[in-house]
């Protein structure tokens, strides 16, 4: 059986490594900080109550789950967390981002929601408050951000449509000025590549899905060495448990294999993110 309300992602970052999945679930508050193994999660929206598997995420607003029938669905991590409570009832909260109706709701069944529901301004997300591991915004010089989700039957995966009218006109000259200083556009490979980098800085950035800030590493002299040599410049990655085992210090030169994507670090002018580095080796 298939479900029409499902929002299947066109593209997402897969979490196929159990350690990485546990770490991401801890960031979302789905697992405790001391958890060492996964547990069974349940999807309780739209009148359903069934096990689901977290398989990845699209951006800061959309985790990707898979139901037993194989369908993939985008859902806000905080909403999925609410569903895990034993006291949670599959009541409709689809109006959370729209105008409140004066009509009282007497049923606990989730009402169907059209797929093209547009959220109100109150539901918009401030792009300056996006956690680093979930921020999928491009390296732009305006404040515009879009999650790529037009609507959500769960009422929580919403689209930020960016500044309007006067704000949009103010953003244009800013982007024009900044474009002069931009370097040549880099065509990044799609899969994992061999890379080298120098550890530049250890820092933290806010994560509003967690009580603690996220630890990140900023690298300089980042270079793709195989299959083709490409000078990237600066990039960043999460200071995950896997990376911490290397006991890196500022100035260390490292080689590794990873996927690199265009993803700006929150409140920092670092345009690229290194995802899931493996086979890390310190030079010298």
Secondary structure, 3 states (H helix, E strand, C coil): CCCCCCCCCCCCEECCCHHHHHHHHHHHCCCCCCCCCCCCEEECCCCCCEEEEEEEEEECCEEEEEECCCCEEEECHHHHHHHCCCCCCCCCCCCCCCCCCCCCCCCCCCCCCCCCCCCCHHHCCCHHHCCCCCCCCCCCCCCCCCCCCCCCCCCCCCCCCCCCHHHHHHHHHHHHHHHCCCCCCCCCCCCCEEEEEEEEEEEEECCCCCCCCEEEEEEEEEEEEECCCEEEEEEEEECCHHHHCCCCCCCCEEEEEEEEEECCCCCCCCCEEEEEEEEEEECC
